[in-house]
Amino acid sequence: MSTPVLSVDDLRTQFPTDRGVVRAVDGVSLSIEPGEIVGLVGESGSGKSVLAESVLGIVEEPGEIAGGDIRFDGRSLLEMTDEERQSIRGGRMSMIFQDPMNSLNPTLTVGEQIAETVRLHQDTGESVTLSAELKRKIVGAAKNGEAWRRAIEMLESVQIPEPEARADDFPHQFSGGMRQRAMIAMALACEPDLVIADEPTTALDVTIQAQILEELEELKDEFDTAILLITHDLAVVAETCDRVNVMYAGEIVERAETRELFSNPEHPYTQGLIASTPQLENPDATLEPIEGNVPDLIDIEYACHFAPRCPEAERECFERPPEFRSVGDDHEAACLRRGPAGDRL
Amino acid sequence: MWRYIAKRTGHAFFVMWLVATTVFVGLRSVPGGPVRAMLGQEATPEAVARLRAELGLDQPLYVQYVEWFSEMLVGDFGQSITSSESVGGLIAAAAPRTLSIAAFGVVLGLAVAIPAGIIGATKRNQLQDYAATIGAFIGISMPAFFVGILLAIVFGVQLGWFPVVGYTPISEGVVPWLRSIFLPGVAVGLPYAAGVTRMMRSSLIETLDEQYMRTAVAKGVSSRIRLYKHALQNALIPVVTIAGIQLALILGGSVTVEIVFGIQGLGRLLVNSILERNYPVTQMTILLIAGIFVFMNLLVDIAYTAIDPRIRYGGEQA
């Protein structure tokens, strides 16, 4: 087997607060192979975004990585210097954010925002000192430079019409869908090994969502990029992902190949998640909500984080932490009541 | 963009007309006209009536207004009531002094406030931030004339570095001119700097928290380039507004500061003319001060087009 692009091992990211330590990511392991799309699904508050920020190294203060390891192409990111990580960010590893309206800088042209990434991470022969960058901001980037050409090329590949002209536009002159395309162009401009897409389509109209996802997949094939797709939307996962990790309250509870997960969901949380999603082909099916809310991630005292909301929970679920068990072909769930030993409580 | 500038300019003219009219009506509704001020309480009714007729004050208010306004439009600002000097001449003598002090105050204020605000925001809750915050707090708490007195005592009287009294025109040399306006300029500039520093700091802190700043981190942009290329311009947008509005502080401050430093500027002229009920002088001085303020704010509006592309291209969002 090839080296995974990304392997996260027992990662713990915590936020000390006045009320106690928030364990936003609490012992998560996952891996992504080159060129595959891996989904990370969960409700808001489950720690998906913090996981993404941990991988990219942009966890906001006072958050800190308290344990575990993140390996990128075999090398531990946590052992790298800040400079090394900065040179990877945006180049070999990049991120697409949820909110296209606020993720682009209103005072820089779209073309410049893409070209800047290219200049920083590829050898275009263009200076990236502060004074050179400020000069570009004031008089505009060199239109015959390699970085600008690349920016236009990327805008074209994300289907922005008249890319040469639109590259000179400011973000407010773009629609929401176009801004997200520009974000994607920026994230993929340096042909990264890994893109983390955090809810890339959530803020968009449904029709635009489908287009964006399709483009993301095409670009993935073109550049052979691996994608970690973070979403709460099961339809998006079913549509695009090769494998899926289901996250709940800071932990991964189930992982499987996409089709396997949807046809044989094993973990009670995954089952609940699927049952609470409307289905087009079966409009008469009743929606089954999962009772309760994602718990406060401060001092969870029970062993299985889902136990208080779980319809099948027994006393032991509150006392003994579940570990991953194989429940099918390349399919694991972290539940005491599943797998060979399951149901024997 | 040109439509935006035209609209703002039209707006400025309208404000000026409002100011002129308000001043005209307001002055005349204050009890005790210029005649009483000139002749005293003991004057005979005949003498009062004669002087009123001479000054045109016996005419109905709207006639006086139309006359004053139309003469002003052709550049005739009238004569001082108490002396034979023309209002235009009085103002021409006083205005350069006040403008020198104010301009020096603004330049100094911005030169201090913008770096101080940047330091406060980037070294948040560190020693440098506390120093900038405390400095700004002191600056906001102390009125300009008080700062002026302190400066005059320390740098004028004790150390003797700068003249304590008087104004030297720029025609007599740049250095003497700068020396004569230095202390009053600092006195009006510091309270101004304090307000702008606070705004710069909070605006930059807010900007650094924006989602697009996270995008810049995720792109691998260094923190220095993030600050100067990505954040600063966005953070300056509200600062420019405050810097314009706070100009009132400078102009207001210079009225009292001029008195502290014995400079015959617009502030002095205004105060004296009000005491004498010298209508023509008061009107024109207020109008000029208001005009400076309105003009500077028009410049601010135009400055927006340079720093906010959302105004420069399309949409009238301001």
Interface residues (C-beta under 8 A of the other chain):
Chain A: L56 I58 Q86 S87 I88 R89 G90 G91 S94 M95 F97 D99 N102 S103 L104 N105 P106 T107 L108 E116 T117 L120 H121 V128 L130 E133 L134 K137 D169 F170 H172 Q173 M183 M186
Chain B: E210 Q211 Y212 R214 T215 A216 V217 A218 K219 G220 V221 S222 R224 I225 Y228 K229 H230 Q233 N234 I307 D308 P309 R310 Y313 G314 G315
